[in-house]
């Protein structure tokens, strides 16, 4: 649903440059929330903070679904949990501020040697869900005009987010340390993990959210065409996750991360020079697969080198250091 946000903001009459500002604020807000949720998760329990973020995400979707005032919709950029800043739980290929909490929870209930496979399955399931959502979006944007389809999709997203809150509530409570502290045991590992992840992060924070709008303005692509493209992307990414564990074993974890994310950066840089929507779409799909297939590897690597008691805080700090490379 993230691709709908810039198109919806444009439909509300918000100027293009302000849409860029919206995503800049959303990125900064997500960065702040990443750090805050990491420290709070280590201190007061991952499940509790994940539940709070889920409620905040539902609020964001509620505003998009039922409030048509441009200023109020624009102010959702400060929430840091919306589809403009990485999405909700699962998140398809990212998950925004939810991701570190999910990553640490999986690590708590798994053995080191099986983590890459588990992360691959987790992201594959999330992406397949996003693919299913994309198909629903394709259908709605094809059948209904934008004036109706946006409201229907955001309302459906809000309803689904309520179910998400319920399932998060069912997760067993984990005990935190009871105090907020700066991580020290694994701090030296942050830069190494961040550099490996940062190779594929050039421009993502500002560029990727605006690509749907660029497709529309530059190639006159319709909402339906863009929706189909994102559905294909979700499908390919979901399949690629299933091969992450095998790629890691053949090439090696660190080499796989650096090589594939380097390729994803190259594909991203080539997109603006595409002469047609078809070529731009192919590059977009290639970038998505080469970038996201490394996510399970990177998270497994992080879990191996980070201290158990400092996992979430270190993941969030690593993510924010990576964002400075954008």
C-alpha positions, -999 to 999 in steps of 0.1 A, spaced: 0 0 0 30 23 3 30 32 -34 -5 47 -29 7 74 -4 25 98 -29 -3 93 -54 -30 100 -27 -11 131 -15 -10 143 -51 -47 137 -55 -54 157 -23 -38 187 -41 -5 187 -21 23 201 -44 51 177 -55 78 195 -35 57 192 -3 52 155 -10 90 153 -10 91 171 23 64 147 37 87 118 30 117 136 44 98 142 77 86 106 76 121 93 73 134 114 101 105 104 123 111 68 116 148 72 124 139 87 158 112 60 165 137 33 155 161 44 182 134 50 208 116 17 202 149 -1 204 159 12 238 123 8 251 121 -27 238 152 -38 256 141 -21 288 104 -29 289 98 -59 266 97 -63 229 61 -74 228 48 -44 247 66 -19 225 55 -38 193 19 -35 206 22 3 211 37 7 176 8 -14 161 -17 9 177 1 39 163 1 23 128 -37 18 130 -41 55 139 -21 64 108 -43 43 86 -75 56 102 -65 92 93 -58 82 57 -90 63 54 -115 87 70 -100 122 72 -97 141 40 -81 173 53 -47 177 36 -30 193 66 -40 165 90 -30 139 65 3 156 60 9 156 98 9 118 97 45 121 85 56 127 121 42 94 133 71 74 119 51 42 115 30 48 84 32 32 50 54 62 40 81 51 65 83 14 60 49 0 67 34 -19 95 41 -53 109 57 -76 84 63 -47 61 70 -68 31 105 -58 24 113 -38 55 88 -32 82 101 2 94 104 6 132 86 -27 136 115 -47 121 141 -46 149 115 -58 174 104 -87 152 140 -96 144 150 -97 181 119 -118 190 127 -144 164 163 -145 176 151 -151 212 132 -183 201 157 -197 176 192 -213 173 220 -193 155 224 -219 128 187 -217 117 182 -179 119 188 -170 83 163 -197 72 138 -185 97 142 -148 87 139 -159 51 106 -177 59 94 -147 79 101 -122 52 87 -145 25 55 -148 44 53 -111 49 60 -104 13 35 -129 0 9 -112 22 20 -79 6 16 -96 -28 -19 -107 -19 -27 -72 -8 -12 -59 -41 -36 -81 -60 -65 -67 -40 -52 -33 -48 -50 -42 -85 -86 -52 -85 -99 -22 -67 -79 3 -87 -90 -13 -119 -127 -15 -110 -131 18 -92 -119 54 -100 -92 69 -77 -118 89 -58 -133 57 -45 -104 32 -46 -81 52 -22 -108 52 5 -116 16 1 -79 5 2 -70 26 33 -102 15 51 -93 -22 44 -58 -16 56 -72 0 88 -94 -31 95 -65 -55 89 -43 -35 112 -68 -40 140 -64 -78 136 -27 -73 137 -30 -56 171 -50 -86 183 -23 -111 172 5 -90 187 -14 -90 220 -14 -128 219 25 -130 219 40 -141 251 53 -112 272 91 -110 273 108 -94 303 131 -64 296 160 -53 317 139 -27 335 161 2 327 172 22 296 209 19 290 234 26 262 246 -7 246 283 -13 252 290 -50 248 285 -51 211 289 -15 201 320 -20 181 302 -43 157 277 -17 146 299 0 121 307 -33 103 271 -43 100 260 -8 90 285 -6 61 275 -40 48 238 -29 48 245 6 36 258 -5 2 223 -9 -9 208 21 8 218 50 -15 189 74 -17 163 49 -5 148 71 22 139 99 -2 139 83 -36 119 50 -33 87 66 -19 86 90 -48 91 64 -75 53 57 -80 47 94 -85 76 96 -109 62 67 -129 29 86 -131 43 120 -140 71 109 -163 55 79 -181 18 87 -175 14 54 -158 -20 48 -142 -26 38 -106 -36 3 -119 -4 -1 -139 17 10 -109 -3 -14 -86 4 -43 -109 41 -35 -110 43 -35 -72 23 -68 -70 49 -84 -93 76 -69 -72 61 -84 -40 58 -118 -57 94 -118 -69 108 -106 -36 88 -132 -17 102 -160 -39 138 -146 -36 136 -148 2 133 -186 -1 167 -187 -18 185 -164 7 198 -193 29 211 -212 -1 228 -181 -16 245 -175 18 258 -210 19 272 -209 -16 287 -174 -17 292 -166 19 272 -143 41 292 -111 40 301 -114 3 265 -120 -6 253 -89 13 279 -66 -2 277 -79 -37 239 -80 -40 233 -46 -23 260 -31 -45 240 -43 -75 208 -30 -61 223 5 -59 234 3 -95 199 -7 -106 185 22 -86 209 47 -102 199 35 -137 161 39 -132 160 77 -139 177 72 -172 151 47 -184 136 57 -218 104 37 -212 81 26 -184 89 -11 -193 127 -6 -189 122 14 -157 99 -14 -144 125 -41 -151 152 -21 -133 128 -15 -104 121 -52 -101 158 -61 -102 166 -35 -76 139 -49 -53 151 -85 -55 188 -78 -51 183 -55 -22 157 -74 -2 171 -110 -6 200 -99 17 178 -88 46 176 -122 62 214 -126 59 221 -92 74 197 -98 103 212 -132 110 247 -117 110 236 -90 134 220 -115 158 253 -135 159 275 -105 169 251 -85 191 247 -92 228 214 -109 237 204 -81 262 213 -53 237 199 -67 205 171 -43 198 190 -11 207 219 -22 186 197 -31 156 181 3 157 213 21 160 227 1 131 197 9 110 201 46 117 238 47 110 229 30 77 203 57 70 231 84 72 246 68 41 214 76 22 
